[in-house]
Amino acid sequence: MLYSQGMQDDLSRRNFMKTTAVAAVAAPGILRAQNASGAVRIGWIGVGSRGYYLMDRLYTGSKDLAQVTAVCDTYAPHMSRAKDRVQTMGGNSPKTYEDYLDLLQDPSIDAVVIATPEHLHYPMFLAALKAGKNIYVEKPLAHTIEEGEAMVEAAEKSGKVVQVGTQNRSNSLYQQAKEMVAQGMIGDIHYVRAFWYRNSLEDNPAWRYKVPDDATPQNSDWNKFLGSAPKHDWDPHRYFQWRLYWDYSGGIATDLLVHQTDITNFVCGKVVPASCMASGGIYRWTGAGDDRDTPDTFSAIYEYGDKFHVNYSSYFGNDHYGYGENFMGNEGTIEVLNRQILNFYPEKFGGKAPAGVSARKELHVELPGNDNKAVEAHIKNWLEAIQGKAKVIAPTRVGQEAAISGHLATLSFRNNKKILWDEQARKYRFA
Ligand SMILES: NC(=O)c1ccc[n+]([C@@H]2O[C@H](COP(=O)([O-])OP(=O)(O)OC[C@H]3O[C@@H](n4cnc5c(N)ncnc54)[C@H](O)[C@@H]3O)[C@@H](O)[C@H]2O)c1
C-alpha cells in the first residue's frame, strides 16, 4: 500500500503503547487477588543484577499497582540489599526467604517475579503455578526446549497470568516499527539482520562480573544455586558468572539473541524459524585460567518456512556497531538501534525509485532511555493483566517461541550441524 507523508507524520507522533494497550482487553475474572488497596502482592525470587533493576522499574512505573511483600535470594547480601530497597521505595518491610518453596507457601502472595539464572526458571515456574501464583519470569523462558514446552502447557492449563521478560515488545519504537511494516512502508520483507556487539578492556573480560569478596558456599547456598544442574564443587565464578557455563546458560544464544529473534518475530509477524545453522567459538577471551564454555563470537542463520531469513551475529571483541536490528524490505529499511533509535530509509533504486517509494520521507526518532520505559511498561502490562484490565503482551507461549530460536542456535553450534524445527511435532532434529 502507498504510504503518504501525512500517515508517516502521524506514525511518528502517535503513542504506540496506547494502541497496544487498547487492543489488549483481558478475559473476565482473571484474578481477584490483591489486597484491600487493590495492589498486587509480589514475592520476588532472585534479586541479583536484573531482579534489583526490575524492582526499581516497578517502583518507578507501577508503584500504586503492587506491593513487594517478600523477597527470596540465596546470596545473603543481595537479599539484605533488596530488603532495604523495598523499605526505602515501598515503605514496607518484606519477609525474606532463602528457599523459594517457603515463599510460595505464603497464601497472601498473588504473584512472583522470577529473576534467577536460566537453569532455575523451570522448577521455580512450575512450583509457582502449582502454588497458584501469577508470574513474571525473566527470559529465556527455560534452559531447554523441552522444559519450555512443559512450562507453556502448565501455564495455559493454570489460567494464571504470565509475562515473560522479553520487554522489547513493550518498547514504543518496536511497536512503531511493527506498525510501519504492517502498513507497507518497507514493502515486502524477506531479510532481517540483527546484531549485538560488545567490547571491554583486557582486565575486564566479557561476562566475568566481579565476584564479591565475601562470597562463601554458606552465604551463597551453593546447592540451591545448582538445583538439578550437574554436581560441581563450590565455584564462585560459576555462581556469579553463570552465563559462561553450559550447565546454567546457553550463552549469547539464550542471553542476547532471544531478545532479537523475539522482536523480529513481533515486528515482522513471524512465529518460529524452520531451521538454524550456528557457528562461532571462544576467540577473544582466551586468557589463562578462563574456563568459560560459552562462545564470545557467534553467528546464526535462520530460515523460516515462508521465504524469510534472519542473519544474526554477536561478538565480544568490538562494539563499534552496537546493538540493533535492520528490517530490510524491498522498498525500504527500518532499523532499531540500541533500543532507543528508529531510522527509516526508503530504497533509492539508483535514482529510479517509483513515485510511491520516493515520496516516503526518511524518519529518525531518538528516545534516550527507552529500554527503561519498555521495562516499566512491560511490568505494568503484567500487573494490569493480573487485575483483569489488560492482556499480557509476552505470554508463556510467546516466550517459548523466542527461546526456541536461542536453543536451536545453541544445539546447532554445540553439535556442529544444521538443525530443523518441526512446528507440528514441536520437536527439533538435525539435518
Ligand atoms: N530482560 C532482560 O533484558 C534481561 C537483562 C539481564 C538479565 N536478564 C535475565 O534475568 C535473569 C537473572 O539474571 P541476572 O543478570 O540478574 O543474574 P544474577 O546472577 O545477577 O542474579 C541472579 C540472582 O539469583 C540468585 N539465586 C541463585 N540461585 C538461587 C536460588 N536457588 N533461589 C533464589 N535465588 C537464587 C543469586 O544469588 C542472584 O542474586 C536471567 O534469566 C537473565 O537472562 C534479563
The ligand as a Gaussian input file, in Angstrom:
#p B3LYP/6-31G(d) Opt

LIG

0 1
 N       15.205000      -8.910000      30.015000
 C       16.444000      -8.502000      30.024000
 O       16.807000      -7.566000      29.291000
 C       17.437000      -9.133000      30.966000
 C       18.641000      -8.490000      31.269000
 C       19.502000      -9.111000      32.171000
 C       19.190000     -10.343000      32.709000
 N       18.033000     -10.939000      32.372000
 C       17.689000     -12.267000      32.914000
 O       17.471000     -12.166000      34.309000
 C       17.818000     -13.397000      34.953000
 C       18.811000     -13.109000      36.073000
 O       19.995000     -12.556000      35.535000
 P       20.965000     -11.641000      36.424000
 O       21.859000     -10.940000      35.484000
 O       20.185000     -10.842000      37.394000
 O       21.798000     -12.747000      37.225000
 P       22.486000     -12.532000      38.652000
 O       23.472000     -13.636000      38.788000
 O       22.969000     -11.118000      38.790000
 O       21.295000     -12.703000      39.678000
 C       20.722000     -13.950000      39.961000
 C       20.279000     -13.943000      41.409000
 O       19.642000     -15.185000      41.681000
 C       20.086000     -15.618000      42.955000
 N       19.904000     -17.075000      43.057000
 C       20.684000     -18.073000      42.571000
 N       20.155000     -19.273000      42.876000
 C       19.007000     -19.031000      43.572000
 C       18.012000     -19.860000      44.151000
 N       18.072000     -21.208000      44.093000
 N       16.977000     -19.263000      44.802000
 C       16.888000     -17.908000      44.895000
 N       17.810000     -17.069000      44.357000
 C       18.847000     -17.637000      43.698000
 C       21.528000     -15.184000      43.031000
 O       22.009000     -15.127000      44.350000
 C       21.450000     -13.808000      42.392000
 O       21.168000     -12.814000      43.345000
 C       18.344000     -14.302000      33.842000
 O       17.324000     -15.123000      33.364000
 C       18.772000     -13.307000      32.774000
 O       18.780000     -13.866000      31.471000
 C       17.140000     -10.360000      31.526000

